[in-house]
């Protein structure tokens, strides 16, 4: 038996990187998985891999920055499988160049916060509404060490810090109601989204500041590492308290933060 037999799990940003790795792992563990993303072709590629491995999957084209898309994602999941047990809020975007607060662009703030922060909140709102009908569930938000330490572009840092805050809020809101909410805060991850982040296209001042406050000896995190650390892999009810596993370095969790 798999650890997620009989569970229905939604993974946003499920077309590559951490989202794809999480979807494939959850399917292997017996979950019916629903993957969403804006880019349909790679989303279907991941879905086909899951089916070929014997898993059950539904792919839903979704732009989480649009509240109507978040609502549709949950509605299609319930229509197909009758419930929502797990939501993994993985979808997110970066801004090019690590722009610091004195150089951040309005358009970057709008684009990043609309997706990373507001999109995450839209999905939590819709999923927890359904989870209350189910009698419980698990929300996992993929935040970032940037939201804890400030190491990143200003807009990205703000968006991830907000996710950590809304994680604590959601955990408190549903304490004692069998709905838990946790965040994972990885460091650098080897994904297609970060492939173009090179010193020559980053803000030199911000890159230098980050270098003074980072341990470059810590190896980069792989998508499978983040997927396997998801609290949703263990759906045994936990004590009703806001819980926030994070990593101050890639893939190292600190449950006390």
C-alpha positions as a printed NumPy array, in Angstrom:
array([[  0.   ,   0.   ,   0.   ],
       [  1.105,   3.528,  -0.76 ],
       [  1.161,   6.27 ,   1.843],
       [ -1.404,   8.261,  -0.149],
       [ -3.779,   5.493,  -1.225],
       [ -7.278,   6.861,  -1.747],
       [ -6.188,  10.505,  -1.46 ],
       [ -6.792,  13.239,  -4.026],
       [ -3.916,  15.695,  -4.378],
       [ -3.707,  18.918,  -6.392],
       [ -0.257,  20.16 ,  -7.375],
       [ -0.026,  23.59 ,  -8.997],
       [  2.908,  24.249, -11.28 ],
       [  2.888,  20.528, -12.006],
       [  4.434,  20.765, -15.461],
       [  8.118,  20.812, -14.451],
       [ 10.634,  20.946, -11.615],
       [  9.34 ,  20.496,  -8.081],
       [  5.716,  20.28 ,  -9.193],
       [  6.357,  17.46 , -11.652],
       [  8.504,  15.566,  -9.151],
       [  5.821,  15.943,  -6.472],
       [  3.058,  14.78 ,  -8.794],
       [  4.982,  11.697,  -9.87 ],
       [  5.899,  10.813,  -6.279],
       [  2.353,  11.277,  -5.   ],
       [  0.968,   9.156,  -7.84 ],
       [  3.516,   6.444,  -7.052],
       [  2.298,   6.534,  -3.443],
       [ -1.287,   5.896,  -4.569],
       [ -2.822,   9.363,  -4.814],
       [ -5.076,  10.496,  -7.606],
       [ -3.202,  13.601,  -8.706],
       [ -4.46 ,  16.758, -10.373],
       [ -1.731,  18.85 , -11.961],
       [ -2.136,  22.405, -13.165],
       [ -0.053,  24.992, -14.997],
       [ -0.374,  27.64 , -17.675],
       [  1.721,  25.819, -20.288],
       [ -0.388,  22.925, -21.539],
       [  2.148,  20.951, -23.605],
       [  4.607,  20.217, -20.769],
       [  1.664,  19.637, -18.423],
       [  0.41 ,  16.85 , -20.7  ],
       [  3.932,  15.421, -20.919],
       [  4.035,  15.009, -17.139],
       [  0.507,  13.57 , -17.148],
       [  1.519,  10.984, -19.754],
       [  4.547,   9.946, -17.675],
       [  2.301,   9.411, -14.665],
       [ -0.159,   7.337, -16.702],
       [  2.653,   5.252, -18.197],
       [  3.828,   4.476, -14.665],
       [  0.334,   3.29 , -13.746],
       [ -0.839,   6.392, -11.924],
       [ -4.111,   8.28 , -12.174],
       [ -3.941,  11.937, -13.164],
       [ -6.036,  14.856, -14.353],
       [ -4.332,  17.818, -16.082],
       [ -6.07 ,  21.203, -15.825],
       [ -4.731,  24.283, -17.621],
       [ -4.694,  26.977, -14.938],
       [ -3.359,  30.484, -14.397],
       [ -3.511,  30.761, -10.616],
       [ -3.217,  34.554, -10.76 ],
       [ -6.831,  34.521, -11.964],
       [ -9.336,  33.742,  -9.195],
       [-11.746,  32.165, -11.662],
       [ -9.033,  29.707, -12.734],
       [ -8.371,  28.688,  -9.129],
       [-12.088,  28.113,  -8.628],
       [-12.249,  26.048, -11.82 ],
       [ -9.279,  23.926, -10.72 ],
       [-11.001,  22.887,  -7.518],
       [-14.345,  22.39 ,  -9.289],
       [-12.801,  20.092, -11.916],
       [-11.039,  18.107,  -9.197],
       [-14.255,  17.576,  -7.239],
       [-16.14 ,  16.748, -10.418],
       [-13.58 ,  14.074, -11.319],
       [-12.747,  12.621,  -7.9  ],
       [-15.354,  13.9  ,  -5.444],
       [-13.037,  15.598,  -2.943],
       [ -9.75 ,  17.402,  -2.25 ],
       [ -7.407,  15.915,   0.366],
       [ -4.154,  17.697,  -0.474],
       [ -3.213,  20.996,  -2.082],
       [  0.439,  21.662,  -2.917],
       [  0.886,  25.318,  -3.857],
       [  4.   ,  25.052,  -5.953],
       [  3.293,  27.371,  -8.904],
       [  5.39 ,  30.517,  -8.885],
       [  7.464,  32.904, -10.956],
       [ 10.817,  34.647, -10.584],
       [ 11.926,  38.077, -11.683],
       [ 15.024,  38.39 , -13.805],
       [ 18.089,  39.898, -12.248],
       [ 17.557,  39.887,  -8.457],
       [ 16.418,  43.502,  -8.474],
       [ 16.8  ,  45.045,  -4.983],
       [ 14.175,  47.263,  -3.375],
       [ 15.612,  50.497,  -4.782],
       [ 15.552,  49.125,  -8.353],
       [ 12.497,  46.88 ,  -8.418],
       [ 10.074,  47.51 , -11.278],
       [  6.335,  48.001, -10.856],
       [  5.6  ,  45.374, -13.485],
       [  7.752,  42.822, -11.644],
       [  5.928,  43.479,  -8.387],
       [  2.549,  43.081, -10.049],
       [  3.435,  39.906, -11.952],
       [  5.22 ,  38.141,  -9.104],
       [  2.82 ,  39.023,  -6.304],
       [ -0.215,  38.286,  -8.495],
       [  1.033,  34.738,  -9.06 ],
       [  3.124,  33.809,  -6.042],
       [  1.071,  35.446,  -3.297],
       [ -2.433,  36.125,  -4.576],
       [ -2.507,  32.93 ,  -6.641],
       [ -1.528,  30.858,  -3.62 ],
       [ -4.241,  32.542,  -1.551],
       [ -6.874,  31.967,  -4.242],
       [ -6.056,  28.247,  -4.283],
       [ -6.045,  27.96 ,  -0.485],
       [ -9.403,  29.713,  -0.274],
       [-11.047,  27.375,  -2.757],
       [ -9.382,  24.185,  -1.516],
       [-10.041,  24.739,   2.189],
       [-13.676,  25.478,   1.437],
       [-13.894,  22.002,  -0.084],
       [-11.732,  20.394,   2.631],
       [-14.173,  21.578,   5.275],
       [-16.858,  19.614,   3.434],
       [-14.529,  16.582,   3.272],
       [-13.788,  16.707,   6.984],
       [-10.11 ,  17.589,   6.65 ],
       [ -7.055,  17.911,   4.466],
       [ -3.497,  19.153,   4.084],
       [ -2.193,  22.341,   2.435],
       [  1.506,  22.543,   1.589],
       [  2.909,  25.868,   0.408],
       [  6.248,  25.89 ,  -1.384],
       [  7.754,  29.126,  -0.097],
       [ 11.493,  29.836,  -0.09 ],
       [ 14.408,  30.547,   2.176],
       [ 14.297,  33.943,   0.445],
       [ 11.129,  34.71 ,   2.38 ],
       [ 12.938,  34.003,   5.652],
       [ 16.375,  35.477,   5.001],
       [ 15.654,  38.175,   2.376],
       [ 18.106,  36.64 ,  -0.091],
       [ 16.632,  37.406,  -3.493],
       [ 15.008,  40.082,  -5.588],
       [ 12.743,  42.381,  -3.576],
       [  9.496,  41.357,  -5.292],
       [ 10.249,  37.644,  -4.996],
       [ 11.283,  37.959,  -1.34 ],
       [  8.085,  39.863,  -0.542],
       [  5.937,  37.265,  -2.287],
       [  7.496,  34.329,  -0.447],
       [  7.493,  36.078,   2.943],
       [  3.773,  36.66 ,   2.424],
       [  3.271,  32.948,   1.743],
       [  4.945,  32.127,   5.06 ],
       [  2.602,  34.56 ,   6.794],
       [ -0.514,  33.148,   5.16 ],
       [  0.683,  29.633,   6.045],
       [  0.72 ,  30.574,   9.722],
       [ -2.672,  32.266,   9.338],
       [ -4.225,  29.223,   7.632],
       [ -2.814,  26.82 ,  10.223],
       [ -4.269,  28.975,  12.985],
       [ -7.6  ,  29.413,  11.204],
       [ -8.168,  25.667,  10.909],
       [ -6.487,  24.47 ,  14.107],
       [ -8.627,  21.727,  15.609],
       [-10.606,  21.278,  12.367],
       [ -8.416,  18.534,  10.858],
       [ -7.019,  20.873,   8.181],
       [ -3.346,  21.578,   8.497],
       [ -1.151,  24.011,   6.601],
       [  2.624,  23.806,   6.322],
       [  5.308,  25.552,   4.29 ],
       [  8.506,  24.225,   2.796],
       [ 11.261,  26.809,   2.379],
       [ 13.986,  25.364,   0.138],
       [ 17.175,  27.107,  -0.831],
       [ 18.419,  26.931,  -4.426],
       [ 16.744,  24.216,  -6.503],
       [ 17.921,  22.801,  -9.829],
       [ 14.847,  23.552, -11.961],
       [ 14.257,  24.983, -15.442],
       [ 12.921,  28.196, -13.863],
       [ 16.275,  29.046, -12.288],
       [ 18.406,  27.852, -15.194],
       [ 18.903,  31.387, -16.535],
       [ 19.961,  32.856, -13.198],
       [ 23.659,  33.571, -13.835],
       [ 25.959,  36.159, -12.28 ],
       [ 26.183,  38.05 , -15.578],
       [ 22.432,  38.746, -15.711],
       [ 21.914,  39.585, -12.033],
       [ 22.125,  42.831, -10.135],
       [ 25.779,  42.897,  -9.031],
       [ 25.115,  44.636,  -5.71 ],
       [ 22.383,  42.208,  -4.688],
       [ 24.34 ,  39.17 ,  -5.852],
       [ 27.336,  40.329,  -3.814],
       [ 25.228,  40.934,  -0.713],
       [ 23.714,  37.471,  -0.982],
       [ 27.161,  35.925,  -1.325],
       [ 28.19 ,  37.39 ,   2.032],
       [ 25.236,  35.771,   3.788],
       [ 25.047,  32.369,   2.102],
       [ 26.951,  29.142,   2.631],
       [ 28.036,  28.286,  -0.899],
       [ 29.326,  24.899,   0.287],
       [ 25.766,  23.627,   0.709],
       [ 24.837,  21.58 ,  -2.368],
       [ 21.976,  22.681,  -4.587],
       [ 18.629,  21.051,  -3.894],
       [ 17.011,  18.723,  -6.435],
       [ 13.242,  18.682,  -7.192],
       [ 12.914,  15.151,  -5.786],
       [ 14.377,  16.345,  -2.477],
       [ 11.65 ,  18.956,  -2.101],
       [  8.913,  16.552,  -3.214],
       [  9.891,  13.893,  -0.684],
       [ 10.002,  16.421,   2.183],
       [  6.34 ,  17.385,   1.73 ],
       [  4.321,  17.13 ,   4.976],
       [  1.448,  15.795,   2.858],
       [  3.345,  12.512,   2.548],
       [  2.153,  11.79 ,   6.086],
       [ -1.541,  12.538,   6.482],
       [ -1.767,  11.277,  10.066],
       [ -3.359,  14.179,  12.003],
       [ -0.825,  16.359,  13.811],
       [ -1.299,  18.497,  16.928],
       [ -3.415,  21.563,  16.121],
       [ -0.738,  24.249,  15.995],
       [  0.762,  26.372,  13.251],
       [  3.655,  24.286,  11.929],
       [  6.276,  25.579,   9.54 ],
       [  9.061,  23.243,   8.427],
       [ 11.639,  25.368,   6.629],
       [ 15.165,  25.117,   5.385],
       [ 17.717,  27.826,   6.07 ],
       [ 19.995,  25.913,   3.732],
       [ 18.877,  23.762,   0.804],
       [ 16.857,  20.75 ,   1.941],
       [ 17.656,  21.063,   5.644],
       [ 14.504,  21.481,   7.707],
       [ 14.153,  23.409,  10.945],
       [ 10.754,  22.638,  12.511],
       [ 11.282,  25.207,  15.264],
       [ 11.377,  28.361,  13.149]])
